[in-house]
Amino acid sequence: MASAYNQLLDATIRHLEDLKSLGACHVAVAPETLRALAQPAATGTPASGPARAERQKPAGSETGVPQPAAEQTTLLALPGETQSEIFTTSVPSPATRLSSPEKAAAFAALRERALACVKCPHLASSRKNVVFGVGSIDAQLMFVGEAPGADEDEQGEPFVGKAGQLLTKIIQATGLSRADVYIANILKCRPDTPGQSAGNRKPASDEMATCIPYLHEQIDLIRPRVIMALGATAVEGLLGKTLGITKLRGTWKTYRGTPLMPTYHPAYLLRNQAMSEKRKVWEDMLAVMEKLEMPISEKQRNYFLKA
């Protein structure tokens, strides 16, 4: 029969693997916990007393909890990670609740790290601004797009061009405002377009993989009740290779434990003005409103229906 130590070790490994599958990059662990875990498995009767209690402390239980000055934390890479790939500050675990000041401070620190990011040198050298995100850090609804365009790069705010103006109208049609929701992108920098004076390009998969940990931290801090993925690239960045936005839109998915609704990008509606396409996006919005238990008027239910 496996010792208590080995059972705890197996449980810890499973917990870390679960965290990694949810997108976590690291966990913060107190030195005392590391020393206890480094001890060889006990022989004979299971360990008891303080040492046993220390080993049984849940992995990552200190995550997001301020440590006394004398208790520095060590960042552990999850399986498949290297120390150089890990961010330098900790993200609260799903079980951790931060006070409003702590949450604001954590979000400000995350923003500062993102603004200084040069992980993609070609993007850092060509951008005018890092487009971090905008809205309420207490939002129940979060919108995720693909990447900034020229207008967003110029202003440092997501969805401010023509597609963004349409998104604002859609949000307002639900009874909310941009200040009530949170809007972000998979990529925080505009994809560079060497040799082109205008236009955009789709973010590369490696660019999205490099940048998405920032989005993961935003989601973990905001804890939205619903995420809405705008367009095929956003869905690909969140869910990986998929069946395509046409087949996926309108069907609930789950991302990092949060209900996710894929829908068309507002830019698609600018290219395709058909009432039927507008209705599809609005039906997705109605589903989101219902999930959030928002009031829906008869007028709202009938938007974009043929007379």
BELFENVEN-V720813 format. One record per backbone hydrogen bond with DSSP energy under -1.0 kcal/mol. NH is the residue of the N-H (numbers start at 0). CO is the residue of the C=O. If there is no record, write none. Layout:
# BELFENVEN-V720813
NH;CO  NH;CO
This chain:
# BELFENVEN-V720813
6;2  7;3  8;4  9;5  10;6  11;7  12;8  13;9  14;10  15;11  16;12  17;13  18;14  19;15  20;16  21;17  22;19  23;18  28;73  33;29  34;30  35;31  36;32  37;33  52;48  53;49  54;50  55;51  56;53  60;57  62;59  64;61  70;67  73;28  75;26  80;77  84;81  85;82  95;92  102;98  103;99  104;100  105;101  106;102  107;103  108;104  109;105  110;106  111;107  112;108  113;109  114;110  115;111  116;113  123;119  124;120  126;122  130;187  131;129  133;182  135;180  138;135  141;225  142;181  143;227  144;183  152;148  153;149  154;150  155;151  164;160  165;161  166;162  167;163  168;164  169;165  170;166  171;167  172;168  173;170  174;171  175;170  179;176  181;140  182;133  183;142  185;144  186;145  195;192  207;203  208;204  209;205  210;206  211;207  213;210  215;211  216;212  217;213  218;214  219;215  220;216  221;217  222;218  224;139  225;139  226;258  227;141  228;260  229;143  230;262  234;230  235;231  236;232  237;233  238;234  239;235  247;243  248;244  249;261  250;247  252;259  254;257  257;254  259;252  260;226  262;228  267;264  268;264  269;265  270;266  271;267  277;273  278;274  279;275  280;276  281;277  282;278  283;279  284;280  285;281  286;282  287;283  288;284  289;285  290;286  291;287  292;289  293;288  300;296  301;297  302;299  304;301
